[in-house]
C-alpha cells in the first residue's frame, strides 16, 4: 500500500514524479535571507523516517496502524515491530491525522534494521532478526492533518499549531519526543554542533509559521544541520543509469574505499549535461580523485548514503580510510 491509497488515490495522478513528503534542506545550501528570524528547533534523532496513519475498511472498523517509508510505500514486516499500545491508541483516536516519527531499533544495527523493514524487501527474515524487530522506539516529530497533506484543507495548520497538538499528544499518550527549543539561526548552528559532540545526529529548525508542503525542500520551511563525513577518494568506474530519467547518463561512480569498491550516486552540482558527458567520456572520472560525502559511517564502518561531489584536481593521492 502507498500512503496515497490511504488518503486519496487521486494523489497518484496529481503528484506523479514528485517527492511524497516535506523535505529538510541542508543549512549550508540555504539562502540566509530565506531563513526565518526565529526557528522552532529540535534534536535530530538518528532513526528511520516514518509516516503513520490509520487504515479503516469502514467507519465501524477500529482501524489498523500503517507505517510508510520515505518513498511513500508501506514498510514490510510491520507485524514483527510490535508497536507500543500508546502509538496504536494515538492513531486510533486521531484517524484524520498523519504522524511523522523517527523509528529506531534498540537491538539491531541501523543498516540491518532498515533493510529488514524496507518496502522493497523480498527475502524472508531470519529467526533472530524477526525476534529482535519487536524492540524499537519511536519519537514523534510532526502531526499533520490528512487534509493538509492531501492539499484540500481550507485552513491548513501552521507549524506552531501542529507543535501545540504534538505537545498534547505527547502528554496524553506518553510518547517519546525530541527536545525542542526556540532560537535564531546562529544559535541553532551552535546547538547542532553541541549535539553532534554528544553523539546526536544534529538539529532541525522549523519555521513556526510554515505550513506542511509535501515535496517541498525550502529554507523558509525547515532546515537541518547534521553530522557529515567528507573524504577525497578515487573513482574506478562510471555507473550508467538503467532506467527512468537517468537512462543515457551516469547515475554514479564506483569508488575505491580502502580495500573495497563501493557505489556512490552523483550528488549536488551534477547537472544532466555533466552526467551525459562523463558517461560518454569515462576518462573524465576514472583514476581521478573526487570528494565523496556521506551522512555518517555505519556500525561496520561503511559510508551511509555516499554521494560524489566535485573533482579534486589539486589531489593525486586519496585519503586514507580508517
Secondary structure as UniProt FT lines:
FT   HELIX           3..7
FT   TURN            9..10
FT   HELIX           11..14
FT   TURN            15..17
FT   STRAND          25..26
FT   HELIX           27..29
FT   HELIX           32..34
FT   STRAND          39..43
FT   STRAND          48..55
FT   TURN            59..60
FT   STRAND          64..68
FT   TURN            70..71
FT   STRAND          73..74
FT   HELIX           78..80
FT   HELIX           85..93
FT   TURN            95..96
FT   STRAND          97..105
FT   HELIX           110..116
FT   TURN            119..120
FT   HELIX           127..132
FT   TURN            133..134
FT   STRAND          136..145
FT   HELIX           146..150
FT   HELIX           159..173
FT   STRAND          176..177
FT   STRAND          180..183
FT   HELIX           185..197
FT   TURN            198..199
FT   STRAND          202..207
FT   TURN            208..209
FT   TURN            214..215
FT   TURN            219..221
FT   STRAND          222..226
FT   STRAND          229..241
FT   HELIX           244..246
FT   STRAND          250..257
FT   TURN            258..259
FT   STRAND          260..266
FT   TURN            268..269
FT   HELIX           272..280
FT   HELIX           282..284
FT   TURN            285..287
FT   STRAND          289..294
FT   STRAND          296..297
FT   TURN            299..300
FT   STRAND          303..304
FT   STRAND          307..311
FT   TURN            313..314
//
